[in-house]
């Protein structure tokens, strides 16, 4: 009897916690967007915010100008479709909430908004050798790199360092694959793609080790040999993931194609 009571209390507390989180998200959405629907042909602050966040996820490729034109419409529809919503191109309350939750780590930078980077004088240490760096080749923004570190920390902070680099490499492999979105943020926030997004650990502050793991992966270290998936065999609930060709095990994760 006592055990049942404890279980019911725990369930009630969990439901209450999720309710509070939902309420907090709704309040923050209202602080970010107005209550009005954002539609094709509109203009202003709401449209700019919409474009910023769609750009952060890699869906909007145009210039952030506050005008809801055709490119913004198509970007919004792609986002809605990828996140399991009706792709009607209208940003109502449900779409705004989804977009806000997918971009909680968004912080605008000049590069994200299309501003040209300032030219820095070349020093003997920084003179170009004519080779493009891994980050430039993949087109990773500062937000992409930051959210990758969050993902590595949330997914694999208890793993050996090689395993942390491997998680970062999987994200980059997906960015390069035509089967996935072409930005790191969009890959990470695909619905159901990463446990850390689902349970909120994506919002934890990454440590230096996670940040270094991302840098090593960007510099070409791929312990997985090109894998697109990984899972923990102890906690995995998907039957499908077991059908993927397994390549190697690093720490508690099995990496597969």
N, C-alpha and C positions, 0 to 999 in steps of 0.2 A: 504493500500500500504506500509506504513511504517512498519507495523507488518510483512508483507511478507519479506521485505528486511532484517529485523532483524533475521528472521528464516533462510533465506538463508545464511546470514553471520555466524550464529551459526553453521549451517551444514557444511559450508566450513571450519570453524575453527576446527571443530571436525575431519573432514577428514584429514586436515593438521596435526593435532596432532597425529592421528593414523599413518600417513605416516612417521612422524618424529620418533615415537616410533619404527616402523618397521625398519627404516634405522639404528637407534641406535642399535637395536638387531642384525641386520646383521653385523654391524661393530664389535660388541663385540664377535659374533660367530667367525669372522675371526681372532680376537685376541686370541681366545681359541683353535680353530682348524685350521689346514692348509686348503687349498682349495681342496686338493686331497680327493677322496672318500676313506672311510675306509672299507676294505673288509676282508673276511675270509683269514687267512694266513698271514696277515700283522703284522707289529710289530713297536714299537716305541712310541714316545710322544703322537701322536693322539690316539693310541689304549689305552694307559694308561688313558688319559683324558676321553675317552669313557667309560672305565671300572669304573673309579671313579664315574662318574655321573649316570651310570646304577646301581651301587652299592648303591648310595645315595637314589635312588628311590626304591630299594629293588628287582630289576630285576636280578642283577648279584650277585651271591653268592660266587664266587670263589676268588682267590687271585689276586690282581692287580699286573700284571707282565709285561704288555705291549705287550703280545702275543695274537693275535686274533685267539683263538681256538674255539672249539665246544661250550663250556659253554658261551663264549662271544657272539657267533653267536645266540644261543638260547635266551639269555637275550635280545639282540637287537631286535630279531623278536617279543618277547613278548611285548617289549616297543612299537614297531611300530604298532602292532595289537591293543594294548590298547588305543593308541592315534589316531586311525583312519587312519593309513597309510598302504601302501602295505608292508606286512611283508616279504621283500626280503633279510633281513640280510645285507644290504649295507647301510652304513651311508653316504648318500650324503648331499647336501646342505639343503634340506627340513628336513631330519631327524636330522641333527645337530642343526638347528634352533629350532625345537620342543624340543629337548633334553636340549638345553641351556635355553629356556624359562621355562621349567619345573624344572630347577635346579638353578635358579638365586640366591637362598640363600645358595647354596652349598659352604661349606668351609671345606677342607679336615682336618681330625683329625687322630691321630694314630689309634684309634679304627675303624674308617671307612676303613682304608687301611689295616686292618688285623693285626696291631701291637698288641702285648700282653700288657695289662695294667701293669703299674709298681705296684709292691706289696708295700702296705703301712703297717707300723707297727700298730698292733691293739692297740687301746687305750681303757680305761675302758668304754668310751661312745660309741665306735664303734665296740666292740666285737660282733661277729655274734651270733645270738640267734638261728641259724639253719633255719630261715625262709627266703625265697626268696622274695625280694622286688617286688613291682608291675612292676617297670621299668625293672628289670632284667628278670622277668617272661615273659614280652612281647618282650624282646630283643630290646628295644628302644635305639637308639644311641643318642649322644648329638645333632646331626643334626635333628633327629626326634623330639626331645623335643623342640628345638628352632623353627622349622617350625610349630609345633602345637601351640606354643604361638603366632606366626604370624597369623595363621589361626583364632584363638580365637579372637584376637584383631581386625582383619579385618572383621570378621563375626558378632561379638557380643559386641563390646566395649561399645555400648549404652545400653546394656541389664543389668538387675540386676545380681549380682555376681553368683547366682545360675544358671542363664541362660548361663553364660560364662562357668561354670563348665560343664553344660549340653552339650554344643557344643564340648568341649574336650572329654567328655564321649562318644559322638556319634562317634567321630573319633576312639577312642580306641575300641569301639564295632565293628566297621567295620574291624579294624585290626584283631580282634579275629574271625570274621566271614569268613567262606570259600567262601562266595560270593564276597569278596572284596580282594584287594591286602593285603599282610601280613606285610607291613610296613606303618608307619604313613605318610611318605612323598609320597609314591605311592598312598595312599588313597586320600590325599589332592589334588594331582595333576592329579587325574583321570579327563579326559575331561568332563566338565559340572557339576562336583560334587559340587564345592563350588563357590559362587558368588565372593568371595574375590580374587580368582585366576583369574577369568574372567576379573574383572575390575581393577586388579593391586593392590588392597589394601593388598594383601598378603605380599607385600614388605614394608609395614609400620613397623616402629619399635614398638614392643609391650611394654606396660607398665608393672609395677610390678603386677598389678591386674590380667592381662591375664596370666602372667607366673605362678602366684600362683594358678590360676584356673586349669592350666594343671597339676601342682603338686598334687592338691587335687583329680583330676580325676584319676591320676596314683596311688594314695594311696587308691582308691576304692570307692570314692564318685561318684555315678551315679544317679543324680536327675531324669533321664529319665526312669529308670527301664529297661535298655537294648535296648533302641531305636536305630535304624539304620539311621533314616531320621529326618529332621526337615525342616520347611519352614515358611515364613512370609505370612500369608493369604492375606495381602494387596498387596504385590508385586509379588506373585507367578504367573507364566504364564503357568506352566505345569499342564495339566489336570490329568496326571497320579498320581502326588503326592497327589491329593485329594482322590485317591482310597485306599491309605495306611491306615491301622487301626490306628486311633489317640489315643494316650495315655494321654497326658496332655499338657497344655499350660503354658509356663514360659515366662513372659515378652511378647514380640511380636511374639515369635516363637511357632508353634505347633509341638510337637515331636510325631513321629509315628514309627510303625514297618515296 
